[in-house]
Each structure stands twice: as C-alpha cells, then as structure tokens.
Amino acid sequence: YLRNEIINFLQKPNETFNELLSSSPSNSFEFQQIVASIEDKLDIRMNRFEKSWNDMKAFVTPPAPIKAVEEVCVTCGVNHSYNHCPLTRGGNEFPIFHDNIQ
C-alpha cells in the first residue's frame, strides 16, 4: 500500500513542498509516520553496519614495519647480489662459479 502511495504521488505544478505538507493534516501525519519508520530502519542498519565494521577491524592487524633488506652475496659475502658477483661472473667468457648456488 505504502509503495503505491509513494509511486503514484503527484505534486501540483506550482505547489511547494511545504505547502504540500500543510495542505492536509492527515497526510502530514502519515508522512511523519513514514519518515519515522525510515529513520528507525536506517538506525538499525547503521548499528548493524558499525558492528560489522568493528568486527572486521578486530580481525585486521596493522602491518608491522618492514626492515630494510641488505643484499649479501652467498658466494663472497660482499654487499651485492649473487648475480652481480665478480666471482660468479668472472668476465663474459669464463664464468668461475656461475649458477653455483649453495
């Protein structure tokens, strides 16, 4: 019933919203009931949303700070990656330990 009332609602072309509400006391009372019902439903949904949001935040832990990673070559122990180690590359022609990962 209420849905049909809302869908079939027609306002006079030159009628303001305030004039519409004051034109019929029974309509304004019904309108106030509709507004109160919508506000109640909205409050219920917002409370459910806030509870769900708080529950979800409880499961999510903030990420721990990440420490800087220093590359140390596994072959010679110097601060460069294995791919840049002079002992594993040994020049372009004669790689000494190339792809010899331990």
C-alpha positions in Angstrom: 0.0 0.0 0.0 2.7 2.5 1.0 4.8 1.7 -2.0 1.8 2.5 -4.3 1.2 5.8 -2.4 4.8 6.8 -3.0 4.9 5.8 -6.6 1.6 7.4 -7.5 2.4 10.6 -5.7 1.7 13.8 -7.7 2.5 17.3 -6.7 0.7 20.3 -8.2 2.9 22.2 -10.7 3.1 25.4 -8.6 2.9 23.8 -5.2 6.0 24.0 -2.9 7.0 21.1 -0.7 5.9 23.0 2.5 2.5 23.8 1.0 2.1 20.1 0.1 2.8 19.1 3.7 0.5 21.7 5.2 -2.4 21.1 2.8 -3.7 18.0 4.6 -3.1 17.3 8.3 -3.8 13.6 7.8 -1.3 13.3 5.0 1.3 15.1 7.0 0.7 12.8 10.0 1.0 9.8 7.7 4.1 11.4 6.1 5.7 11.8 9.6 5.0 8.1 10.3 6.7 7.1 7.1 9.7 9.3 7.9 9.9 7.9 11.5 9.7 4.4 10.1 12.5 5.1 7.6 14.7 6.7 10.3 14.2 3.7 12.6 15.2 1.3 9.8 18.2 3.4 9.0 19.3 3.5 12.6 19.0 -0.3 12.8 21.0 -0.7 9.6 23.7 1.8 10.7 24.1 -0.1 14.0 24.5 -3.4 12.2 27.0 -1.8 9.8 29.0 -0.3 12.7 29.1 -3.6 14.5 30.2 -5.4 11.3 32.8 -2.7 10.7 34.2 -3.1 14.2 34.2 -6.9 14.0 36.1 -6.6 10.7 38.6 -4.1 12.2 39.3 -6.6 15.0 40.4 -9.2 12.5 42.7 -6.9 10.6 46.0 -6.3 12.2 48.1 -3.4 11.1 51.2 -4.4 9.1 54.5 -4.5 11.0 57.2 -2.1 9.9 59.4 -3.6 7.3 63.1 -3.6 7.9 65.4 -2.7 5.1 66.9 -5.8 3.4 70.6 -5.8 2.7 71.8 -7.9 -0.2 74.7 -10.1 0.7 76.3 -12.3 -1.9 76.2 -16.0 -0.9 79.4 -16.6 -2.7 81.8 -14.0 -1.4 79.8 -12.2 1.4 80.1 -8.7 0.0 77.1 -6.3 -0.3 75.9 -7.2 -3.8 73.6 -9.8 -5.2 74.7 -13.1 -6.4 74.0 -12.0 -10.0 76.5 -9.2 -9.7 79.3 -11.1 -8.0 82.6 -10.8 -9.9 83.5 -14.4 -8.8 80.4 -15.9 -10.3 80.5 -13.8 -13.5 84.3 -13.8 -13.9 84.0 -11.9 -17.2 81.8 -12.8 -20.1 83.9 -15.7 -21.4 84.9 -17.7 -18.3 82.4 -17.7 -15.5 84.0 -19.2 -12.5 81.1 -20.2 -10.3 78.1 -19.1 -12.5 74.8 -20.6 -11.2 76.6 -22.5 -8.4 74.1 -21.6 -5.7 74.7 -23.4 -2.4 
